[in-house]
Amino acid sequence: MAAWRANQITELGQTHPPDRRARPDKPALLPPRSLPRRRITAGTAGRVVILHTIAHIEVNAIDLAFDMAYRFVEQSLLKDFYIDWLGVADDEARHFIMLSDRLAQMGAAYGDLPAHDGLWRAADATKDDLLAQLAIAPLVLEARGLDVTPAMIEKLTNAGDPESNAALGIIMTDEVGHVAVGKRWFDYVCGLGRLDPVSSWHRLVTTYFHGDLKPPFNIAARRAAKFSAAFHGPLADRNDLVAPTR
């Protein structure tokens, strides 16, 4: 990263990325329904579960950001595209280190608990389509983090865990920027093909994301990322309220 930012790397390679990235032996990957419920309680065990879950998300986020940076190198996008995604990967690595340190303080470690592979599988489905990967990885998967993190922070506050709370606050702030990066490049690629961003996103999410976009949405954070309700609103479950969260 330092060499790239210092312009010591002047040419982009042409090596095609592997279909499956390298992974550590742990954690064991199980079906999502087999995992323990993520409940934040006053006791340590419940908070370890939630922090381990977020740490696993960050591991996948590192992989997804690097994958975005080099999977589409043959398309000769603007250099800023690669700079942006390498920067996102750098942030995600820093998040993982923060969470790993916090888990260690609580007598645990990443890999102690099982996890699932849903995030990577969702992005892997779009590996041959840059616009689809931009639609799913940052604008569905990362954007969901904007929606759920404020409630986690509030629960950690109520559980008397200011250290974990502080880590999630930093992650939340950075993730707004990551969604903004995804939105900026999604709009850019749509512009290259003279496509309407909103209808294109709806089409791609309907095609590639096999899940629901569930309210409530963090409207303030999504607006800060320039990701308006025109995108998620029409695909949300209209039986629920689309409400702002702090």
TAGIVEN-V935552 format. One record per run of one state. SS is the DSSP state (a for helix, b for strand, c for the rest). FROM is the first residue (numbers start at 1). LEN is the number of residues. If there is no record, write none. Layout:
ss->{SS SS}
from->{FROM FROM}
len->{LEN LEN}
This chain:
ss->{c a c b c a c a c a c a c b c a c a c a c a c b c a c a b c}
from->{1 2 6 29 30 32 35 44 72 73 76 79 106 115 116 118 125 130 159 162 193 197 209 213 214 219 225 229 236 237}
len->{1 4 23 1 2 3 9 28 1 3 3 27 9 1 2 7 5 29 3 31 4 12 4 1 5 6 4 7 1 10}
